[in-house]
Structure formats: C-alpha cells, structure tokens
Amino acid sequence: MSHVNPRRWWALLVLATAQFMVIMDTSIIGVALPEMQKDLGFGQGELQWVFNAYVIVFGGLLLLGGRLSDLVGARKIFVTGWAVMIAGSVLAAAAQTAWVEIAGRAVQGVGGALIAPSAMTLLMMLFTHDPKELGKAMALYGAAAPAGGTAGVFLGGVFTEWAAWQWVFAIYIPIGLATLAATKLLPDVGSRRGSVDVLGAVAVTAGLALAVFAVVRAPEAGRGSTATILQLVGAAALLVLFLVIQKSVREPLMPLGVWRVPRLGSANLAMTLLGAAWIPMWYFLNLYLQQVLGYGAFASGAALLPMTVLLMIFMTAVTSRLMTKVGAKPLIGGGLLVLAAGLVWLAAVEPTGTFLVDVLPASLVAALGMSLAYIPAMIAAMSGAPQEQAGLASGIVNTTYNVGSALGLAALTAVAMSQGADRLGDLPELTEGFSAAFVGAAVIAAVGGVVTLLVMKGDKAVAAEAAAPAPQGEKVSA
C-alpha cells in the first residue's frame, strides 16, 4: 500500500481553494465590466477581451500545463502558477489603460493554466491509496468550482459597488500568498526526463487568439474584407500546424490517437457548444441588468445569485444521481435543449423589463440546462480513456470548453453589435442587440443538444465497446 499522507485533507483544502479561485476568476469580473469600461475606455465590442484574454490563454495552455506538471513536478508547477497568477492580478488591478488590463488578464490565464492541471495531479497523488477517499475528495474538489462561480458573482458586486472594481483582481494577491505559504502541505515529486512541446502550445494558443480577433474585428473591418479573410486563414493555418506538430513530434501535447477513445469526440463537441452558448448568456445578461435595467454592480450580482446557487445545488446533489439512472447522453442532450429554451425565453427581454418577469425565470431554466449537461459531458469525455490518458482527456475537455466560450462570445458579440448593442444610452437598440445574442446562443445550444442525441453513443454501447478486444495491430493510446 502506498504511503498515506496524514495531512492529505488539509492539502485538499489548499487544492480546493485553487480550484475555487481559478473558476471565480471567470465570474468575478462580470458585474465589474461596465465600471471597467468607463474607467479604462473600452468600446462596447472590445469589452469582451477582459474575459477572452483569460480564457484563450487558459484554454490554449492547459495541455502544456499538464505536461509541465508531469515533467517538472506538480508541486513546482502549482507554486509557479500561483506566482504568475499573483503577478497578473497586480497588473490587472493597477491597469490604467484597456491594453494593460487585457495583458494582466492574459498573464492570469497563464497562471490558471499551470494551477488547474497540477492541482488535479496533486489530488490524485494524495488519495490513490483508497478509492472511497478519492471519490470523496473528487466530490469536494468538484464542488469548489460552482462555489467559486457563485462567490465570484457576489463578491464582484460587493467590491465594485462599495470599494472599486480593481478589488476583483486585488483579492487574488493575499489569497495567492496564503496559498503559496500552505504549499508545504502538498506532496513533492522530483522531475523526470522528457521533452516539452512548446511549439505546439504556441501554435494552438496563437491560432485561437487570431481566430477570436478576426471574429471580433469582422463587423468593423467587414466580414468579407481582405483583412478578415487573411486573419481567419492565418488562424486555420496555425491550428493545422498544431495538428501537424502533434503527429510529428516524439512527445506531443495531444497524441492524436486519444481521439479513438469512445465518446471523446462527441463529448468535446458538446462541451464546445455548451461553452459557446453559456458564457455569452452570462456576459450579455450582466450588461442587460446594468446598461438597460439600470442596476448597480451589487444589485446585478445579487440578481445572478439565484442562477448560480441553483447551478451549485444541482451539480453537486442532483446531476450525479441522475447519471446513475439515465446515463450521460440523455442528460447532455436534454440539458443543452433546456438551456436553449431558457435562452429563447431570455431573448424576449424588454427595454422596460423587470427582474422578476424578464430575468429570473428564464435564467433559472438556463441554469438548469447547464447543470444537467456540464458534469455528464466531462464524465463522458473521460470515462472511456485508459488510466494513462485520463489526465490528457481531462485537459482536452477543459480546453474545448474554454475555446468554445471564447469563440462563442466573439461571434455573438459581433451579432449583438450589428443589431444595436453598441448604442449605449439607446435602450430599445441595446435591448435588441442583447436579444439577438440570446437568440444566437439558443441556436448554438439547440444544435448541440440535437447533435448529441443523434451522434453520441449511449452508456451501454460504450461499455460493450470497452469490453471488446482491440483489433490486432491497433492501439487506443498514441
């Protein structure tokens, strides 16, 4: 039996805090966006970069973070990630211009991409001795994610309303320093030999960033303009280069053979579309509450709390039980369709709307759909992977969710701007633009739900495929 760390539950608290903070980083900025826009001079269409700068870098570098964790040592990468996160938080909090703010968010994304995979590796190291303890630890660690999302919405409102928006970033400095001080609780493993696919990481991150930039700039430059076409072609070339690199290097970030794992492709497609629908909804709902209904930052955060509390309750207490009864496929497909229904309802918002009529019921329906689909999609993506590829499968599904979030927000911001969401002060036009974004998100979610129900294999089919012997000469792993 492997050595049992007597301080493993205290160590889990450190890791859960890291998960809490990484997820909170994507939700705490929401209600602060209008104040940041005023102070830093963001245009209505450029404001999304405060969110996208983080998720593009975070998603693009997650696989690299996991690889570095394996080679250099999980605790060393965890510590490095927090040092980078603190540096990015200082930069974002001190920013006086839009571009410095975006740079700070990108640095935070680098930190998050190092923290998230190393934290998961450390958790597995701490609890491998007992499957029951591992299950309990995973549940507690998983619950930190929706808790972080909920706390971010609330704290973002508190800081912005009664202190300053800079505190949504500054809060990471003392918590980060405390976490660094507590890393002595974590197990340490020495480095091992191996290569790092830096070129692949640069290619995929640059390709994603250029694709989002092209979509964001398309309304201004022209959708069929030479600049837009060249940017999209350049993005596609970088992503193709990434695939070529993965096929040719000895130790790639993403061995292409992993895509033979049952349901990995369909589950990642579902996660991509889930992020592309959910994140734009959350983003534009924040703007609708403050720029149309006139809510202050705290009131806006409080208005989103019912939605985030429902998410936390369902993800931790309900969805896992449903998984054992009906399986992943119906929950993913059905959850996406429920999310689409909530978004269609939100699309009916009015310039003279109210929270109780226009926001609360529709947002709760959307949150129900998200809570039904998210965890089953994560499990479906990882369940068929052999043990040695479980970390890789986890990294891929987290990456696709963040990629979908960034591309979806970029595309639907362009849609919203074209329909009047750039006309601050003109409430009917603003509302029309936000409504168009909700409709677009509903279409994305509905497509995801239908495709999942048509394409994804059910749990019984996956179990049968996993039990069958592999054909001669064929390997699942790359």
C-alpha positions as CSV (number, residue, x, y, z in Angstrom):
1,M,0.0,0.0,0.0
2,S,1.3,3.4,-0.9
3,H,2.2,5.9,1.9
4,V,-0.8,7.7,3.3
5,N,-0.2,11.4,3.8
6,P,-1.6,12.3,7.2
7,R,-2.2,15.9,6.2
8,R,-4.0,15.0,3.0
9,W,-7.3,16.6,3.9
10,W,-5.5,19.9,4.8
11,A,-3.7,19.6,1.4
12,L,-7.1,19.0,-0.2
13,L,-8.2,22.4,1.3
14,V,-5.3,24.1,-0.5
15,L,-6.2,22.4,-3.8
16,A,-9.9,23.1,-3.5
17,T,-9.0,26.8,-2.8
18,A,-7.0,26.8,-6.0
19,Q,-10.0,25.4,-8.0
20,F,-12.3,27.9,-6.3
21,M,-10.1,30.8,-7.3
22,V,-9.5,29.7,-10.9
23,I,-13.2,29.4,-11.5
24,M,-14.0,32.6,-9.6
25,D,-11.7,34.4,-11.9
26,T,-14.1,33.9,-14.8
27,S,-17.2,35.0,-12.8
28,I,-16.0,37.8,-10.5
29,I,-15.4,40.2,-13.4
30,G,-18.9,40.1,-14.8
31,V,-20.6,42.7,-12.8
32,A,-17.5,44.9,-12.8
33,L,-17.4,45.1,-16.6
34,P,-19.4,48.4,-17.0
35,E,-17.3,50.2,-14.4
36,M,-14.1,49.0,-16.1
37,Q,-15.5,50.1,-19.4
38,K,-16.0,53.6,-18.1
39,D,-12.6,53.9,-16.4
40,L,-10.4,52.3,-19.0
41,G,-12.1,53.4,-22.2
42,F,-13.2,50.0,-23.6
43,G,-15.5,50.1,-26.6
44,Q,-18.7,48.1,-26.2
45,G,-17.4,45.5,-28.6
46,E,-13.8,45.4,-27.1
47,L,-15.1,44.8,-23.6
48,Q,-15.2,41.0,-24.2
49,W,-11.4,40.9,-24.2
50,V,-11.4,41.3,-20.4
51,F,-13.0,37.8,-20.4
52,N,-11.5,36.3,-23.6
53,A,-7.9,37.3,-22.9
54,Y,-8.1,35.0,-19.9
55,V,-10.0,32.0,-21.4
56,I,-8.0,31.9,-24.6
57,V,-4.6,31.7,-22.8
58,F,-6.0,29.5,-20.1
59,G,-7.6,27.1,-22.6
60,G,-4.7,27.2,-25.0
61,L,-2.0,26.4,-22.4
62,L,-3.9,23.8,-20.3
63,L,-2.3,20.9,-22.1
64,L,1.1,22.5,-21.7
65,G,0.5,23.0,-18.0
66,G,-0.4,19.3,-17.6
67,R,2.7,18.2,-19.5
68,L,5.0,20.5,-17.4
69,S,3.3,19.2,-14.3
70,D,4.3,15.6,-15.3
71,L,7.9,16.5,-16.2
72,V,8.9,19.2,-13.7
73,G,6.8,18.1,-10.8
74,A,3.2,19.0,-9.9
75,R,4.0,21.0,-6.7
76,K,6.7,23.1,-8.5
77,I,4.2,23.9,-11.3
78,F,1.4,24.6,-8.8
79,V,3.7,27.1,-7.0
80,T,4.8,28.7,-10.3
81,G,1.2,29.0,-11.4
82,W,0.3,30.9,-8.3
83,A,3.3,33.2,-8.6
84,V,2.2,34.0,-12.2
85,M,-1.4,34.4,-11.1
86,I,-0.4,37.0,-8.4
87,A,1.7,38.9,-11.0
88,G,-1.2,39.0,-13.4
89,S,-3.5,40.2,-10.7
90,V,-1.2,43.0,-9.7
91,L,-1.0,44.1,-13.3
92,A,-4.8,43.9,-13.9
93,A,-5.6,45.7,-10.7
94,A,-3.1,48.5,-11.4
95,A,-4.1,49.0,-15.1
96,Q,-4.8,52.5,-16.3
97,T,-5.5,51.6,-19.9
98,A,-7.5,48.9,-21.7
99,W,-4.5,47.1,-23.2
100,V,-2.7,46.8,-19.9
101,E,-5.9,45.3,-18.4
102,I,-6.0,42.8,-21.2
103,A,-2.3,41.9,-20.7
104,G,-3.0,41.4,-17.0
105,R,-5.8,39.1,-17.8
106,A,-3.7,37.1,-20.2
107,V,-1.0,36.7,-17.5
108,Q,-3.7,35.5,-15.1
109,G,-4.7,32.9,-17.8
110,V,-1.1,31.6,-17.9
111,G,-1.2,31.2,-14.1
112,G,-4.6,29.4,-14.3
113,A,-3.3,27.0,-17.0
114,L,-0.5,26.0,-14.7
115,I,-2.6,25.7,-11.5
116,A,-5.5,23.7,-12.8
117,P,-3.8,20.6,-14.1
118,S,-1.1,20.5,-11.4
119,A,-3.8,20.7,-8.7
120,M,-5.6,17.7,-10.2
121,T,-2.3,15.7,-10.4
122,L,-1.6,16.5,-6.7
123,L,-5.1,15.4,-5.7
124,M,-4.7,12.1,-7.4
125,M,-1.3,11.6,-5.7
126,L,-2.8,12.3,-2.3
127,F,-5.7,9.9,-2.5
128,T,-4.7,7.0,-4.7
129,H,-4.5,4.7,-1.7
130,D,-8.3,4.4,-1.1
131,P,-10.9,4.6,-3.9
132,K,-13.6,5.7,-1.4
133,E,-11.5,8.6,-0.1
134,L,-10.6,9.5,-3.7
135,G,-14.3,9.7,-4.6
136,K,-15.0,11.9,-1.6
137,A,-12.0,14.1,-2.4
138,M,-13.1,14.5,-6.0
139,A,-16.6,15.5,-4.9
140,L,-15.3,18.2,-2.6
141,Y,-12.8,19.4,-5.2
142,G,-15.6,19.4,-7.8
143,A,-17.9,21.4,-5.5
144,A,-15.3,24.1,-5.3
145,A,-16.0,25.0,-8.9
146,P,-19.7,26.1,-8.7
147,A,-18.9,27.6,-5.3
148,G,-16.3,29.7,-6.9
149,G,-18.7,30.8,-9.6
150,T,-21.3,31.7,-7.0
151,A,-18.8,33.6,-4.8
152,G,-17.4,35.4,-7.8
153,V,-20.8,36.8,-8.8
154,F,-21.5,38.0,-5.2
155,L,-18.0,39.4,-4.4
156,G,-17.8,41.1,-7.8
157,G,-20.9,43.1,-6.9
158,V,-19.7,43.9,-3.4
159,F,-16.2,45.1,-4.5
160,T,-17.5,47.1,-7.4
161,E,-20.3,48.7,-5.5
162,W,-18.6,49.6,-2.2
163,A,-14.9,49.6,-2.9
164,A,-13.6,49.7,-6.5
165,W,-13.5,47.3,-9.5
166,Q,-9.8,46.9,-9.0
167,W,-10.5,44.7,-6.0
168,V,-11.9,41.9,-8.2
169,F,-8.3,41.3,-9.1
170,A,-6.5,42.5,-6.0
171,I,-8.3,39.8,-3.9
172,Y,-6.1,37.2,-5.6
173,I,-2.9,38.7,-4.1
174,P,-3.5,37.9,-0.3
175,I,-5.2,34.6,-1.1
176,G,-2.4,33.7,-3.5
177,L,0.3,34.5,-1.0
178,A,-1.6,32.4,1.7
179,T,-1.9,29.5,-0.7
180,L,1.9,29.7,-1.5
181,A,2.6,29.6,2.2
182,A,0.5,26.5,2.6
183,T,2.1,24.5,-0.3
184,K,4.4,22.8,2.2
185,L,1.3,20.6,2.9
186,L,1.4,19.2,-0.7
187,P,3.4,16.1,-1.8
188,D,6.6,16.7,-3.8
189,V,7.8,14.5,-6.6
190,G,11.0,15.0,-8.5
191,S,11.3,15.9,-12.1
192,R,11.6,13.3,-14.8
193,R,13.2,13.3,-18.3
194,G,11.1,14.2,-21.3
195,S,10.5,16.9,-23.9
196,V,8.1,19.8,-23.8
197,D,6.1,20.6,-27.0
198,V,6.4,24.4,-26.7
199,L,6.0,25.0,-30.4
200,G,2.7,23.1,-30.3
201,A,1.4,25.2,-27.4
202,V,2.4,28.4,-29.1
203,A,0.7,27.3,-32.4
204,V,-2.6,26.3,-30.8
205,T,-2.8,29.4,-28.5
206,A,-1.9,31.8,-31.3
207,G,-4.4,30.2,-33.7
208,L,-7.2,30.5,-31.2
209,A,-6.3,34.1,-30.4
210,L,-6.1,35.1,-34.1
211,A,-9.5,33.4,-34.8
212,V,-11.2,35.3,-32.0
213,F,-9.5,38.5,-33.0
214,A,-10.8,38.0,-36.6
215,V,-14.3,37.4,-35.5
216,V,-14.3,40.4,-33.1
217,R,-12.9,42.8,-35.8
218,A,-15.1,41.5,-38.6
219,P,-18.0,43.9,-38.1
220,E,-15.7,46.9,-38.3
221,A,-13.3,45.6,-41.0
222,G,-16.0,43.9,-43.0
223,R,-16.9,40.2,-42.9
224,G,-15.6,39.7,-46.5
225,S,-12.7,42.1,-46.2
226,T,-9.2,41.1,-47.1
227,A,-8.0,41.6,-43.5
228,T,-10.7,39.4,-42.0
229,I,-10.1,36.6,-44.6
230,L,-6.3,36.7,-44.1
231,Q,-6.8,36.6,-40.3
232,L,-9.1,33.6,-40.5
233,V,-6.8,31.8,-43.0
234,G,-3.8,32.5,-40.7
235,A,-5.8,31.1,-37.7
236,A,-6.7,28.0,-39.6
237,A,-3.0,27.6,-40.7
238,L,-1.8,27.8,-37.1
239,L,-4.3,25.2,-36.0
240,V,-3.4,22.9,-38.8
241,L,0.3,23.4,-37.9
242,F,-0.6,22.4,-34.4
243,L,-2.1,19.1,-35.7
244,V,1.0,18.5,-37.9
245,I,3.3,19.1,-34.9
246,Q,1.2,16.7,-32.7
247,K,1.6,14.0,-35.4
248,S,5.4,14.5,-35.9
249,V,6.9,15.2,-32.5
250,R,8.0,12.4,-30.3
251,E,6.1,13.6,-27.1
252,P,3.2,15.7,-28.3
253,L,0.9,17.7,-26.0
254,M,-2.1,15.9,-27.5
255,P,-1.4,12.5,-29.0
256,L,-3.9,12.2,-31.9
257,G,-4.6,8.6,-31.0
258,V,-6.5,9.7,-28.0
259,W,-9.4,10.6,-30.2
260,R,-10.1,6.9,-30.7
261,V,-11.4,6.9,-27.1
262,P,-15.2,6.2,-27.2
263,R,-17.3,9.4,-26.9
264,L,-14.3,11.7,-26.5
265,G,-15.1,13.5,-29.8
266,S,-18.9,13.8,-29.3
267,A,-18.5,14.9,-25.6
268,N,-15.9,17.5,-26.6
269,L,-18.2,18.8,-29.3
270,A,-21.0,19.1,-26.7
271,M,-18.6,21.0,-24.3
272,T,-17.5,23.4,-27.1
273,L,-21.1,24.3,-27.9
274,L,-22.1,24.4,-24.2
275,G,-19.4,27.0,-23.6
276,A,-20.3,28.9,-26.7
277,A,-23.9,29.2,-25.5
278,W,-23.5,29.6,-21.7
279,I,-20.7,32.2,-21.5
280,P,-22.3,34.7,-23.9
281,M,-25.6,34.4,-22.0
282,W,-23.8,35.2,-18.7
283,Y,-21.9,38.1,-20.3
284,F,-24.9,39.8,-22.0
285,L,-27.2,39.2,-19.1
286,N,-24.8,41.2,-16.9
287,L,-24.8,44.0,-19.5
288,Y,-28.6,43.9,-19.8
289,L,-29.1,44.2,-16.0
290,Q,-26.7,47.2,-15.7
291,Q,-27.0,49.0,-19.0
292,V,-30.7,48.6,-19.7
293,L,-32.4,48.0,-16.3
294,G,-30.0,50.4,-14.6
295,Y,-28.9,48.0,-11.8
296,G,-25.8,48.9,-9.8
297,A,-23.0,46.4,-9.5
298,F,-24.1,44.8,-6.2
299,A,-27.8,44.5,-7.4
300,S,-26.6,43.0,-10.6
301,G,-24.5,40.4,-8.8
302,A,-27.4,39.6,-6.4
303,A,-29.7,39.2,-9.4
304,L,-27.5,36.4,-10.7
305,L,-27.1,34.6,-7.4
306,P,-30.3,32.5,-7.8
307,M,-29.0,31.1,-11.0
308,T,-25.5,30.3,-9.6
309,V,-27.0,28.8,-6.4
310,L,-29.2,26.5,-8.5
311,L,-26.2,25.5,-10.5
312,M,-24.2,24.6,-7.4
313,I,-27.1,22.6,-5.8
314,F,-27.9,20.6,-9.0
315,M,-24.3,19.9,-10.0
316,T,-23.3,18.6,-6.5
317,A,-26.5,16.9,-5.4
318,V,-28.8,16.0,-8.3
319,T,-27.0,15.5,-11.6
320,S,-24.7,12.8,-10.2
321,R,-27.7,10.7,-9.1
322,L,-29.4,11.2,-12.4
323,M,-26.2,10.0,-14.2
324,T,-26.5,6.6,-12.5
325,K,-30.2,6.2,-13.6
326,V,-30.3,7.5,-17.1
327,G,-26.6,7.8,-18.2
328,A,-24.7,10.7,-19.8
329,K,-26.2,11.0,-23.3
330,P,-29.8,12.0,-22.3
331,L,-28.5,14.5,-19.7
332,I,-26.1,16.2,-22.1
333,G,-28.5,16.4,-25.0
334,G,-31.5,17.2,-22.8
335,G,-29.5,19.8,-20.8
336,L,-28.4,21.6,-23.9
337,L,-32.1,21.7,-25.1
338,V,-33.2,23.0,-21.8
339,L,-30.5,25.7,-21.9
340,A,-31.7,26.6,-25.4
341,A,-35.3,27.0,-24.0
342,G,-34.1,29.3,-21.3
343,L,-32.1,31.4,-23.8
344,V,-35.2,31.7,-26.1
345,W,-37.1,33.0,-23.0
346,L,-34.3,35.5,-22.3
347,A,-34.5,36.7,-25.9
348,A,-37.9,38.2,-25.1
349,V,-36.3,40.8,-22.7
350,E,-37.8,44.3,-22.9
351,P,-36.2,47.8,-22.5
352,T,-38.7,48.4,-19.7
353,G,-38.4,44.8,-18.3
354,T,-38.2,43.7,-14.7
355,F,-36.0,41.2,-12.9
356,L,-38.9,39.0,-11.8
357,V,-40.5,38.8,-15.2
358,D,-37.7,39.1,-17.8
359,V,-34.7,37.7,-16.0
360,L,-35.3,35.3,-13.0
361,P,-37.5,32.5,-14.6
362,A,-35.6,32.4,-17.8
363,S,-32.1,32.4,-16.1
364,L,-33.2,29.6,-13.8
365,V,-34.3,27.5,-16.8
366,A,-31.0,28.2,-18.5
367,A,-29.0,27.3,-15.3
368,L,-31.0,24.0,-15.0
369,G,-29.9,23.1,-18.5
370,M,-26.3,23.9,-17.8
371,S,-26.3,21.9,-14.5
372,L,-27.7,18.9,-16.3
373,A,-25.2,18.9,-19.2
374,Y,-21.8,20.0,-17.8
375,I,-20.7,17.2,-15.4
376,P,-22.1,14.4,-17.6
377,A,-20.2,15.8,-20.6
378,M,-17.0,15.9,-18.5
379,I,-17.5,12.3,-17.4
380,A,-18.4,11.2,-20.9
381,A,-15.2,12.7,-22.3
382,M,-13.1,10.9,-19.7
383,S,-14.9,7.6,-19.0
384,G,-13.6,5.7,-21.9
385,A,-9.9,6.8,-21.6
386,P,-7.4,4.3,-20.2
387,Q,-5.8,5.4,-16.9
388,E,-2.6,6.7,-18.5
389,Q,-4.7,9.0,-20.7
390,A,-7.2,10.2,-18.1
391,G,-5.3,13.4,-17.4
392,L,-5.0,14.1,-21.2
393,A,-8.7,13.6,-21.7
394,S,-9.5,15.9,-18.8
395,G,-7.2,18.6,-20.3
396,I,-8.7,18.3,-23.7
397,V,-12.3,18.6,-22.4
398,N,-11.4,21.7,-20.3
399,T,-9.6,23.2,-23.3
400,T,-12.6,22.7,-25.7
401,Y,-15.0,24.3,-23.2
402,N,-12.8,27.4,-22.9
403,V,-12.2,27.5,-26.7
404,G,-16.0,27.3,-27.2
405,S,-16.5,30.1,-24.7
406,A,-14.1,32.4,-26.4
407,L,-15.3,31.8,-29.9
408,G,-18.9,31.9,-28.9
409,L,-18.5,35.2,-27.1
410,A,-16.6,36.7,-30.0
411,A,-19.2,35.6,-32.6
412,L,-22.2,36.6,-30.6
413,T,-20.7,40.0,-29.6
414,A,-20.4,40.6,-33.4
415,V,-24.1,39.6,-33.8
416,A,-25.1,41.9,-30.9
417,M,-23.1,44.9,-32.1
418,S,-24.7,44.5,-35.6
419,Q,-28.1,44.7,-34.0
420,G,-27.6,47.8,-31.9
421,A,-25.7,46.6,-28.8
422,D,-23.1,49.3,-29.4
423,R,-25.5,52.2,-28.9
424,L,-25.1,52.9,-25.3
425,G,-28.0,55.0,-23.9
426,D,-30.5,53.9,-26.6
427,L,-32.3,51.3,-24.5
428,P,-34.5,49.8,-27.3
429,E,-31.5,49.4,-29.6
430,L,-29.3,48.0,-26.8
431,T,-32.0,45.5,-25.8
432,E,-32.4,44.5,-29.5
433,G,-28.7,43.7,-29.7
434,F,-28.7,41.7,-26.4
435,S,-31.8,39.8,-27.6
436,A,-30.1,38.9,-30.8
437,A,-27.1,37.5,-28.8
438,F,-29.5,35.3,-26.7
439,V,-31.2,34.0,-29.9
440,G,-27.8,33.1,-31.3
441,A,-26.8,31.3,-28.1
442,A,-30.1,29.4,-28.2
443,V,-29.4,28.2,-31.7
444,I,-25.9,27.0,-30.6
445,A,-27.3,25.2,-27.6
446,A,-30.1,23.6,-29.6
447,V,-27.7,22.4,-32.3
448,G,-25.5,20.9,-29.5
449,G,-28.5,19.1,-28.0
450,V,-29.7,17.6,-31.2
451,V,-26.3,16.5,-32.4
452,T,-25.5,14.9,-29.0
453,L,-28.7,12.9,-29.1
454,L,-28.1,11.8,-32.7
455,V,-24.4,11.1,-32.6
456,M,-23.2,10.3,-29.1
457,K,-23.0,6.6,-28.1
458,G,-25.1,5.5,-25.1
459,D,-23.5,4.2,-21.9
460,K,-24.3,0.5,-22.8
461,A,-22.7,0.9,-26.2
462,V,-19.6,2.4,-24.7
463,A,-19.4,-0.4,-22.1
464,A,-19.7,-3.0,-24.8
465,E,-17.0,-1.4,-26.9
466,A,-14.6,-1.0,-24.0
467,A,-15.1,-4.7,-23.1
468,A,-14.4,-5.9,-26.7
469,P,-10.8,-6.8,-27.5
470,A,-9.0,-4.3,-29.7
471,P,-8.3,-5.3,-33.3
472,Q,-4.9,-6.8,-33.9
473,G,-2.2,-4.2,-34.5
474,E,-4.3,-1.3,-33.3
475,K,-3.7,0.7,-30.1
476,V,-6.0,3.1,-28.3
477,S,-3.1,5.1,-27.0
478,A,-0.8,7.0,-29.2
